[in-house]
Amino acid sequence: MKDRKLLSALSHVDPKLVEEAADATAPKRKAVGRVLKHAFVACQILVVGALLFSFAQKYTDKGGYNSFDPQPTTGITDTLPTDPIPTGTAESTTGQPIPTEDAEPPESTTSMKVAMISCSGFFSDGGYNQTVYEACQLWCDNNGAELGYFKPTEESTEARIASIELAIEEGNQLIILPREIFADAIVEIAEVNPDVFFLGLDVDEEDLQTAADIHDIQNYICPPNVLCVDFREEIAGFLAGAYAVRTGYTKLGFLGSVEIPEVTRYGYGFLQGADYAAGRIGADVQIKFHYANQLESDENLTAFVDTWYREGTEVVFACGGNIHNSVAEAASNAGAKMIGADFDQSYAIDNLYGEGIVLTSAIKSLSTIVEYYLDRYYGGSSDLGGWVLHLGAEFLGLPETPVGLSESTQWSESFTEQDYYALTVELDHGGIFVSDDSDPDVFPVVEHITIDDGTPDTPPVEQPTESYEGQGSGK
C-alpha cells in the first residue's frame, strides 16, 4: 500500500514546480534529482518483486503436491488428474503375438519392466485379458520396455500372490492387476513391497476395504504405491440404453451373467438410459431383465435367448463372462441385434455370426487408461499412487471417455454421433444423474419403461447340436 501511495505521489509532481525549485535552489538540484530517481527505481523493484512473488505463490508446490496432481484427503477421489496424454495411445495392437498357455516371457532387454498378471483365463481370451495385454504390449513396444506375463496356477488369492511375487523377483517395477479378484492380493503384498507400483483395474475402495477387513471409508488409506481405477459401468450401460431407444428399438432385453455389482451396474444403467430416452421421445419401451447365473455360453442359454427374440425382443444387451456368444448366436438365428459389454465385441462376433449383429458395445477404455498411466509412471509423475479413481464419461484430455460406446457403433439419423457426444457432455457436467446402486433385488426408479423378469412366455425350443458346430459358442 505504501508503494502505491509513493507511486501516486510521484506521478502527480508538477514539473513547473520542480523547475522553479531547481532555479531557486540550483546547488541542491542534482541532489533532489538523485533522490527522486532512486525512489522511483526502488518503487519499480518493489512492484515487480510483488508480482513475481504472487506468480510464484500460485504455481509453487503446496505441501509437496503440484497443481497438476490431485490433493490427497482420504486416498479416494472421483476425478482423474488432467495431465495431457500423448497422441497415438489408443491404437489397436491387432496382430501382436499373444502368449499361449505354454509360452514363457522373453528375456529382459531393457531396465524398464512391466508385468501383467492374468485374471481368469488366458491372455488370448478375446476379451478382458487380451485387451489389457495388447495395451501393455503396444506401450512396451513403443517405449522399449519388456512385458512379462504371469498366469496364476489356480483361481485363488494364494496363487495370485505367488504370481505377483514371481514378477517382483524378476525385477518388474510396475505390475498390472486386472479385476477386483486381485483386491486381497493388493492388500497383502503392496505395503511389503513399497518399491513396486501396482495398477489395479476395476478394483474399487469397497473391494480393498473388504479385503483389509475395514468397513469405514474414512479409516481406509490406499497404499502410496497402489493406484486403482474403477470404471463406472452404470454410465456405459446408460449410454447403451439411451442409444437403443433413440435409435428406434422399443423391445429390449438385458441378460447378465451373474448377480455381481459390476454386471448389475451395467444392467441398471441400461434401464436408466432407456427410461431417460423414452421420456425424451415419448416411446413405449419394454425391457426383459434376467441373470443367466452362469459365465459361459452353452446350447441351453442360446435356446433361452431364442425365445426372447421369437417373442419380439429386438436387441439384447449381453453382459458378463462369455454369455455374449449365446446371445450372438440367438440373434443370428433370429436376424436380430445385440449390444456387447466391456470391449468392442463387433469384430469377433461379425466374423463368427455375421456382420452387423452388434449395434454397439458399452465399453471401458482399458487400452487408453493402461497406456495413460504407464506414461505417467515412467514419466516420473509424482504422487501417482494412493488413489481409487472412479472414471465415467468425463472429458479429460484423453482420446476417448473412460467409459462409453464403441467406435463401431451403428449411428442413425435419429441418434447421430453428435447426439451421443452431447449426451456425454450432459453426463459429464452433472445434468443427468445415474444411480450406481447395485442391489440385485432393488431396481432403479423408472417412469417411462416397463420391466419384466425375462421368463419366456413360451418354452425354449431345443436346437439340434449340429447347428452350433463351428459357431463359436464359447465352449
Helices and strands as residue ranges (DSSP letters): H 2-11, H 15-24, H 26-59, E 113-117, H 128-143, E 146-150, H 157-169, E 174-178, G 180-182, H 183-189, E 197-201, H 205-212, G 217-219, E 226-231, H 233-246, E 251-256, H 261-281, E 285-291, H 299-310, E 315-319, H 324-334, E 337-342, H 346-353, E 358-364, H 366-378, E 387-391, E 403-405, H 417-428, E 449-452, G 465-468
